[in-house]
Structures are given as C-alpha cells and as structure tokens.
C-alpha cells in the first residue's frame, strides 16, 4: 500500500499515512479551499487501510487550527478509526494541542465523546 506524504502550507495540513512504518499523523492548519478535493485521497486511503489494518494504529492529530468544513472530515477519519477498533484492531488517537489553546483542547474533548476509541490528549 502506497503511503501518503503531504507537505503542509498555510491552508492545508501536513499528512503522513504510512502503514509500513505505522506513522499516521496530521499536523498544522486545515482550511483548504476545496475540502472535499483535498481530503478525498486521504479518506480513500483510510478506507483501503481499514480493510487490512495493522494490529495497532496510533493516529496523531497535531492540528493548530481547522475550519468547520475540515471538522466534518476529521470526524470522518475518527469514525473510520472507530470502525477499525470495532473490527478488533488496537487503535489509539493522540490529540496534541498547545497548552494555552482552549479551543483545540475542547475540540479534542468533543471528538473523544463522539467516538468510542481510546483518546489521549497531549498538551505541549
């Protein structure tokens, strides 16, 4: 399975999805002009990965900002991770946020209440 390695900009996050190394990370800012077009390959990759996921998946979210349209896509990714957990895979979501950013902390809290997956909040 090919990996996804997107270099972030001011508008799109950096994304690393690499099943062979077990690195799954999204970081930076997410406010792409066309959310659907940007995230479609990521969602497709996640769906393919879920078919034959690693025994353990740790997904690091290190976002500093995301818009409303991106929040729906992030939830879609989290739901995909929840499905993998329901299929018996070990899944851990790590939600990284700046210690002085209440909005990002609250976003992680809200997501953790929606999906039934182990969720670790990491302030820095």
N, C-alpha and C positions, 0 to 999 in steps of 0.2 A: 504494500500500500504506500503510495507516494505521500510525502509529508507536505504540509502547508507551512510556508515561512513568509509572512507578510511584514515588511518594514513599515512601521507606523509613521504617520505625518501629524500635522496639527488637527486633522479631521478624522483620521482612521487609526484604529489601534494596531499595535504590533500583535501578530498572531503566530504562534508556533503550535502546530499539531503534528506530533511525530510519534507514531505508535512504536517504532523500533527502539527509541530511546526512552519512551514513557514521559516525554515532556509535552505538557498541554498547558498553554499559557496565553492569556490575552492581557495586554497592558497598554496604558496610555489613555488617549481620549477617543471617544466614539461618537462622531456626529457626521457620518458620511452623507454626501448629498443624496445618493440613491442607496438607502439602507438595504433594500431587497437585493440589488445587484452586488453590493459588497459582500453581504453575508451568505448569499446562496451557495457559493462553493464551500464555505465553512460548514453550513448546515448539511449539505450533501456529504461532505467528508465525515461529519459526526454520525450520520445515519449509516454510512458504509462501515465505519469503525465499530459501531454498536453491534453489527452483525457478527463480528468476531473480535470482541474487545479483549484487551489484556486482562489477566486475572485481577489486577489492581490498576485503577486510574485515579491519579491526583491531578485535578484541574485548578490551576492558579489564575485567579482573576485579580489583576493589579491595575484596575481602571482608576483614573483620576477624575474622569467626567464622562457621562454619557447622556444623550438626549432621549426623549420619550420614545422615539421610534426604535432606538437601539435597545431600550429596556425590554421591549417585547421580544426581540431577538435573543437577548441574554436569557430571558425566561425560557425560550425555546431550547436553548443549549442546556440549561439546567434540567429541563424536563427530559431531554434525551439522556442525560446522565442518570436521572432518576429511573428511567426505563432500564438502563444497564444494571443498576443496583437491584431492581426488581427481578432481573434475569439471573441474579446470583453473583454478579461481579462485585468486587470491593471498590467502592467509589468514595472519594473524599474531595470536597470542594474547599479550597482555601481562598477566602475573601480578604485581600490585602487592602488597607486603606490608611491614609495619613491620620495620625492620632488626633489632629485638630480639625478633621473633616467630618462633621456630624452627618452631613447628607450621605456621604458614601458609607459611613458606618450604618446608618438607618437603612440604606438600600440593601446592604448585606443581611441585616436583621430581617427585613421583609421577605427577601428571597428565601432565607433559611426557614421561614414559617410556611412558605408555599410548597417547597419540595421536601420530600422525605428522603434526604440523603445526609450523611454526616457533613457538617458545615463547620469549618474552623475560621474564626475571624482573627485576622492578624493585623494589629496596628503597628505602624512604624513611624 
